[in-house]
């Protein structure tokens, strides 16, 4: 929700898949993919058929493009994450993840 608000705001569809392809015999289940903010509207995708991920597995949210950082917030002091670009099969970091120091530099008097 804080990083990609479109699915929560108006139900936009974002294709979601695991970072690494699963084994051919992996079990597929239906999941709600939710975010880390403590709000009932914090979701990236509902009723998605995905391979059951291993603990700590990463997800790719496709086609987010300009709708991530430009619409992101630091709601609940959740720092904005790093962003990556996929180009011809290569993953490139396009923006570093924010730190609390990045956030605090915009506040006066602290």
MARDREN-310782 format. One line per field, with one value per atom (N, C-alpha, C, O): residue number from 1; residue in one letter; atom name; x, y, z negated. Coordinates in steps of 0.1 Angstrom, whole numbers. Example, Ala and Ser with C-alpha at 12.3 -4.5 7.8 and 13.67 -1.06 7.14 Angstrom:
<sites>
k: [1; 1; 1; 1; 2; 2; 2; 2]
r: [a; a; a; a; s; s; s; s]
a: [N; CA; C; O; N; CA; C; O]
px: [132; 123; 132; 142; 128; 137; 129; 134]
py: [-57; -45; -33; -33; -22; -11; 0; 11]
pz: [-78; -78; -78; -85; -71; -71; -79; -80]
</sites>
This chain:
<sites>
k: [1; 1; 1; 1; 2; 2; 2; 2; 3; 3; 3; 3; 4; 4; 4; 4; 5; 5; 5; 5; 6; 6; 6; 6; 7; 7; 7; 7; 8; 8; 8; 8; 9; 9; 9; 9; 10; 10; 10; 10; 11; 11; 11; 11; 12; 12; 12; 12; 13; 13; 13; 13; 14; 14; 14; 14; 15; 15; 15; 15; 16; 16; 16; 16; 17; 17; 17; 17; 18; 18; 18; 18; 19; 19; 19; 19; 20; 20; 20; 20; 21; 21; 21; 21; 22; 22; 22; 22; 23; 23; 23; 23; 24; 24; 24; 24; 25; 25; 25; 25; 26; 26; 26; 26; 27; 27; 27; 27; 28; 28; 28; 28; 29; 29; 29; 29; 30; 30; 30; 30; 31; 31; 31; 31; 32; 32; 32; 32; 33; 33; 33; 33; 34; 34; 34; 34; 35; 35; 35; 35; 36; 36; 36; 36; 37; 37; 37; 37; 38; 38; 38; 38; 39; 39; 39; 39; 40; 40; 40; 40; 41; 41; 41; 41; 42; 42; 42; 42; 43; 43; 43; 43; 44; 44; 44; 44; 45; 45; 45; 45; 46; 46; 46; 46; 47; 47; 47; 47; 48; 48; 48; 48; 49; 49; 49; 49; 50; 50; 50; 50; 51; 51; 51; 51; 52; 52; 52; 52; 53; 53; 53; 53; 54; 54; 54; 54; 55; 55; 55; 55; 56; 56; 56; 56; 57; 57; 57; 57; 58; 58; 58; 58; 59; 59; 59; 59; 60; 60; 60; 60; 61; 61; 61; 61; 62; 62; 62; 62; 63; 63; 63; 63; 64; 64; 64; 64; 65; 65; 65; 65; 66; 66; 66; 66; 67; 67; 67; 67; 68; 68; 68; 68; 69; 69; 69; 69; 70; 70; 70; 70; 71; 71; 71; 71; 72; 72; 72; 72; 73; 73; 73; 73; 74; 74; 74; 74; 75; 75; 75; 75; 76; 76; 76; 76; 77; 77; 77; 77; 78; 78; 78; 78; 79; 79; 79; 79; 80; 80; 80; 80; 81; 81; 81; 81; 82; 82; 82; 82; 83; 83; 83; 83; 84; 84; 84; 84; 85; 85; 85; 85; 86; 86; 86; 86; 87; 87; 87; 87; 88; 88; 88; 88; 89; 89; 89; 89; 90; 90; 90; 90; 91; 91; 91; 91; 92; 92; 92; 92; 93; 93; 93; 93; 94; 94; 94; 94; 95; 95; 95; 95; 96; 96; 96; 96; 97; 97; 97; 97; 98; 98; 98; 98; 99; 99; 99; 99; 100; 100; 100; 100; 101; 101; 101; 101; 102; 102; 102; 102; 103; 103; 103; 103; 104; 104; 104; 104; 105; 105; 105; 105; 106; 106; 106; 106; 107; 107; 107; 107; 108; 108; 108; 108; 109; 109; 109; 109; 110; 110; 110; 110]
r: [x; x; x; x; x; x; x; x; x; x; x; x; x; x; x; x; x; x; x; x; x; x; x; x; x; x; x; x; x; x; x; x; x; x; x; x; x; x; x; x; x; x; x; x; x; x; x; x; x; x; x; x; x; x; x; x; x; x; x; x; x; x; x; x; x; x; x; x; x; x; x; x; x; x; x; x; x; x; x; x; x; x; x; x; x; x; x; x; x; x; x; x; x; x; x; x; x; x; x; x; x; x; x; x; x; x; x; x; x; x; x; x; x; x; x; x; x; x; x; x; x; x; x; x; x; x; x; x; x; x; x; x; x; x; x; x; x; x; x; x; x; x; x; x; x; x; x; x; x; x; x; x; x; x; x; x; x; x; x; x; x; x; x; x; x; x; x; x; x; x; x; x; x; x; x; x; x; x; x; x; x; x; x; x; x; x; x; x; x; x; x; x; x; x; x; x; x; x; x; x; x; x; x; x; x; x; x; x; x; x; x; x; x; x; x; x; x; x; x; x; x; x; x; x; x; x; x; x; x; x; x; x; x; x; x; x; x; x; x; x; x; x; x; x; x; x; x; x; x; x; x; x; x; x; x; x; x; x; x; x; x; x; x; x; x; x; x; x; x; x; x; x; x; x; x; x; x; x; x; x; x; x; x; x; x; x; x; x; x; x; x; x; x; x; x; x; x; x; x; x; x; x; x; x; x; x; x; x; x; x; x; x; x; x; x; x; x; x; x; x; x; x; x; x; x; x; x; x; x; x; x; x; x; x; x; x; x; x; x; x; x; x; x; x; x; x; x; x; x; x; x; x; x; x; x; x; x; x; x; x; x; x; x; x; x; x; x; x; x; x; x; x; x; x; x; x; x; x; x; x; x; x; x; x; x; x; x; x; x; x; x; x; x; x; x; x; x; x; x; x; x; x; x; x; x; x; x; x; x; x; x; x; x; x; x; x; x; x; x; x; x; x; x; x; x; x; x; x; x; x; x; x; x; x; x; x; x; x; x; x]
a: [N; CA; C; O; N; CA; C; O; N; CA; C; O; N; CA; C; O; N; CA; C; O; N; CA; C; O; N; CA; C; O; N; CA; C; O; N; CA; C; O; N; CA; C; O; N; CA; C; O; N; CA; C; O; N; CA; C; O; N; CA; C; O; N; CA; C; O; N; CA; C; O; N; CA; C; O; N; CA; C; O; N; CA; C; O; N; CA; C; O; N; CA; C; O; N; CA; C; O; N; CA; C; O; N; CA; C; O; N; CA; C; O; N; CA; C; O; N; CA; C; O; N; CA; C; O; N; CA; C; O; N; CA; C; O; N; CA; C; O; N; CA; C; O; N; CA; C; O; N; CA; C; O; N; CA; C; O; N; CA; C; O; N; CA; C; O; N; CA; C; O; N; CA; C; O; N; CA; C; O; N; CA; C; O; N; CA; C; O; N; CA; C; O; N; CA; C; O; N; CA; C; O; N; CA; C; O; N; CA; C; O; N; CA; C; O; N; CA; C; O; N; CA; C; O; N; CA; C; O; N; CA; C; O; N; CA; C; O; N; CA; C; O; N; CA; C; O; N; CA; C; O; N; CA; C; O; N; CA; C; O; N; CA; C; O; N; CA; C; O; N; CA; C; O; N; CA; C; O; N; CA; C; O; N; CA; C; O; N; CA; C; O; N; CA; C; O; N; CA; C; O; N; CA; C; O; N; CA; C; O; N; CA; C; O; N; CA; C; O; N; CA; C; O; N; CA; C; O; N; CA; C; O; N; CA; C; O; N; CA; C; O; N; CA; C; O; N; CA; C; O; N; CA; C; O; N; CA; C; O; N; CA; C; O; N; CA; C; O; N; CA; C; O; N; CA; C; O; N; CA; C; O; N; CA; C; O; N; CA; C; O; N; CA; C; O; N; CA; C; O; N; CA; C; O; N; CA; C; O; N; CA; C; O; N; CA; C; O; N; CA; C; O; N; CA; C; O; N; CA; C; O; N; CA; C; O; N; CA; C; O; N; CA; C; O; N; CA; C; O; N; CA; C; O; N; CA; C; O; N; CA; C; O; N; CA; C; O; N; CA; C; O; N; CA; C; O; N; CA; C; O; N; CA; C; O; N; CA; C; O; N; CA; C; O]
px: [8; 0; 9; 6; 19; 27; 36; 39; 41; 50; 43; 48; 31; 24; 9; 3; 4; -10; -21; -32; -18; -28; -37; -50; -32; -41; -51; -63; -46; -54; -64; -76; -59; -67; -79; -90; -76; -88; -87; -93; -81; -81; -73; -76; -63; -55; -48; -44; -47; -41; -26; -22; -18; -3; 0; -3; 7; 11; 21; 31; 20; 29; 34; 27; 47; 53; 65; 71; 69; 81; 94; 94; 104; 116; 123; 127; 124; 130; 119; 110; 120; 110; 109; 120; 98; 96; 100; 100; 102; 104; 91; 80; 92; 81; 70; 58; 74; 64; 59; 52; 62; 58; 42; 36; 37; 22; 18; 25; 7; 1; -11; -19; -11; -23; -27; -21; -39; -44; -40; -43; -35; -30; -35; -38; -36; -37; -23; -17; -18; -4; -6; -12; -1; -3; 10; 20; 9; 21; 23; 15; 33; 37; 30; 33; 21; 15; 2; -5; 0; -11; -24; -31; -29; -42; -48; -41; -61; -68; -68; -70; -65; -65; -51; -49; -41; -27; -26; -22; -29; -27; -21; -23; -14; -9; -17; -17; -23; -31; -39; -34; -51; -60; -63; -64; -65; -68; -59; -63; -46; -36; -31; -28; -31; -26; -11; -6; -4; 11; 16; 9; 28; 35; 37; 41; 36; 38; 53; 62; 55; 69; 76; 69; 89; 97; 97; 95; 100; 101; 112; 123; 109; 118; 119; 128; 111; 112; 107; 99; 113; 110; 99; 98; 92; 82; 86; 92; 82; 83; 69; 60; 67; 54; 57; 63; 51; 54; 46; 36; 51; 44; 40; 30; 48; 45; 51; 44; 62; 68; 67; 71; 61; 60; 51; 50; 44; 34; 39; 31; 52; 58; 62; 55; 75; 81; 73; 72; 68; 61; 48; 43; 42; 30; 32; 22; 44; 47; 47; 48; 45; 45; 54; 58; 56; 63; 53; 57; 41; 31; 36; 43; 33; 38; 53; 58; 60; 74; 80; 91; 73; 78; 86; 81; 99; 108; 105; 102; 107; 105; 116; 128; 113; 123; 131; 128; 141; 149; 140; 130; 143; 136; 146; 157; 141; 149; 142; 130; 150; 146; 150; 162; 142; 145; 147; 137; 159; 162; 168; 180; 162; 167; 172; 182; 164; 167; 177; 180; 183; 192; 184; 176; 188; 181; 191; 203; 187; 195; 188; 176; 195; 190; 189; 199; 177; 175; 174; 175; 171; 170; 173; 168; 181; 184; 172; 163; 171; 161; 164; 175; 153; 155; 159; 156; 166; 170; 163; 157; 163; 157; 165; 159; 178; 185; 180; 179; 177; 171; 158; 156; 150; 137; 139; 133; 148; 150; 156; 154; 163; 170; 159; 163; 147; 136; 129; 120; 132; 125; 133; 145; 127; 134; 134; 124; 144; 145; 148; 147; 152; 156; 171; 176]
py: [-12; 0; 12; 22; 13; 25; 25; 36; 14; 14; 13; 19; 7; 6; 6; -4; 18; 20; 17; 15; 15; 13; 1; 3; -11; -22; -19; -22; -12; -9; 2; 2; 12; 24; 22; 26; 15; 13; -1; -3; -11; -24; -27; -37; -19; -21; -35; -40; -42; -55; -54; -47; -60; -61; -76; -84; -80; -94; -97; -89; -108; -111; -125; -134; -127; -140; -141; -131; -154; -156; -151; -152; -147; -142; -154; -152; -165; -177; -187; -189; -192; -201; -213; -218; -218; -230; -243; -243; -254; -267; -271; -266; -279; -283; -290; -289; -297; -304; -296; -301; -283; -274; -273; -272; -272; -271; -256; -247; -255; -241; -240; -249; -228; -225; -211; -203; -207; -194; -186; -190; -174; -165; -151; -147; -144; -130; -125; -129; -116; -111; -97; -88; -96; -84; -77; -83; -65; -57; -57; -63; -49; -49; -38; -37; -30; -20; -25; -34; -21; -27; -21; -14; -23; -18; -29; -36; -30; -41; -39; -49; -27; -24; -27; -25; -31; -32; -45; -56; -45; -57; -53; -42; -63; -61; -69; -66; -80; -89; -98; -104; -100; -110; -122; -120; -133; -146; -149; -151; -148; -151; -166; -170; -173; -186; -186; -182; -190; -189; -202; -209; -205; -216; -213; -202; -223; -220; -216; -224; -204; -199; -204; -208; -205; -208; -196; -185; -198; -187; -177; -181; -164; -154; -153; -145; -160; -159; -145; -139; -140; -127; -128; -139; -117; -116; -105; -95; -107; -96; -91; -99; -78; -72; -64; -54; -70; -65; -53; -50; -45; -34; -23; -17; -21; -11; 2; 13; 2; 14; 27; 28; 37; 50; 51; 62; 40; 41; 37; 36; 35; 31; 43; 49; 47; 58; 71; 78; 74; 87; 87; 98; 76; 76; 70; 69; 66; 60; 70; 82; 64; 73; 66; 54; 73; 67; 65; 68; 61; 58; 49; 39; 52; 44; 43; 33; 53; 53; 41; 37; 36; 25; 32; 38; 30; 36; 29; 17; 38; 33; 23; 26; 12; 2; 5; 15; -2; -1; -5; -12; 1; -3; -9; -5; -18; -25; -25; -24; -25; -25; -38; -42; -44; -57; -53; -48; -56; -52; -64; -68; -70; -81; -92; -98; -95; -106; -102; -110; -90; -86; -76; -68; -78; -70; -59; -62; -46; -35; -26; -23; -23; -14; 0; 5; 6; 20; 30; 42; 26; 35; 27; 16; 33; 27; 27; 36; 18; 18; 30; 32; 36; 47; 42; 31; 51; 48; 59; 68; 57; 67; 80; 91; 79; 92; 99; 112; 92; 99; 106; 117; 100; 105; 118; 128; 116; 127; 140; 151; 139; 151; 161; 172; 156; 166; 172; 181; 169; 175; 186; 184; 197; 208; 207; 202; 212; 213; 200; 200; 190; 178; 176; 166]
pz: [0; 0; 0; 8; -9; -9; 3; 8; 8; 19; 33; 43; 34; 46; 43; 40; 43; 38; 48; 44; 61; 71; 68; 69; 64; 61; 50; 51; 39; 28; 31; 27; 38; 41; 50; 47; 61; 71; 78; 88; 71; 76; 89; 96; 91; 103; 102; 92; 114; 114; 117; 127; 109; 112; 112; 103; 123; 124; 113; 112; 106; 95; 97; 100; 95; 96; 86; 82; 83; 75; 83; 95; 75; 82; 89; 101; 83; 90; 94; 86; 106; 111; 101; 97; 98; 89; 97; 109; 89; 95; 102; 99; 112; 120; 112; 116; 101; 93; 81; 72; 81; 70; 69; 80; 57; 55; 58; 53; 65; 67; 58; 57; 51; 42; 45; 52; 40; 42; 29; 18; 32; 21; 23; 34; 11; 11; 9; -1; 17; 15; 9; 14; -4; -12; -15; -14; -19; -23; -38; -46; -42; -56; -65; -77; -59; -67; -74; -68; -86; -94; -91; -99; -78; -73; -66; -58; -67; -60; -44; -37; -40; -25; -20; -8; -28; -23; -15; -21; -3; 6; 19; 24; 25; 39; 49; 61; 44; 53; 45; 35; 49; 42; 50; 63; 44; 51; 63; 74; 60; 70; 69; 58; 80; 81; 82; 92; 71; 71; 65; 58; 69; 63; 48; 45; 39; 25; 23; 26; 18; 17; 5; -5; 6; -6; -15; -10; -28; -37; -32; -28; -31; -27; -12; -7; -4; 10; 15; 9; 25; 31; 41; 48; 43; 54; 63; 59; 76; 85; 88; 91; 87; 90; 104; 104; 114; 128; 131; 125; 141; 147; 137; 139; 127; 117; 122; 120; 128; 135; 127; 116; 133; 128; 116; 109; 113; 102; 89; 79; 87; 74; 67; 59; 69; 61; 62; 52; 74; 76; 67; 64; 64; 56; 42; 34; 39; 26; 14; 16; 2; -10; -21; -19; -31; -43; -54; -66; -51; -60; -71; -68; -84; -95; -96; -101; -90; -90; -82; -86; -73; -65; -54; -45; -54; -44; -30; -29; -20; -6; -3; -5; 4; 7; 19; 26; 21; 34; 46; 44; 57; 69; 79; 80; 87; 97; 110; 112; 121; 134; 141; 139; 148; 155; 170; 176; 176; 189; 196; 193; 206; 213; 204; 206; 193; 184; 173; 164; 173; 163; 153; 157; 140; 130; 126; 122; 126; 123; 112; 114; 102; 92; 97; 102; 97; 102; 91; 94; 79; 68; 55; 53; 46; 34; 24; 25; 15; 5; -5; -9; -10; -19; -33; -37; -40; -54; -62; -57; -75; -84; -83; -85; -80; -78; -66; -66; -55; -43; -47; -43; -55; -59; -68; -66; -78; -88; -82; -87; -71; -65; -60; -57; -58; -53; -64; -62; -77; -88; -94; -96; -97; -103; -118; -124; -124; -139; -146; -158; -139; -146; -147; -152]
</sites>
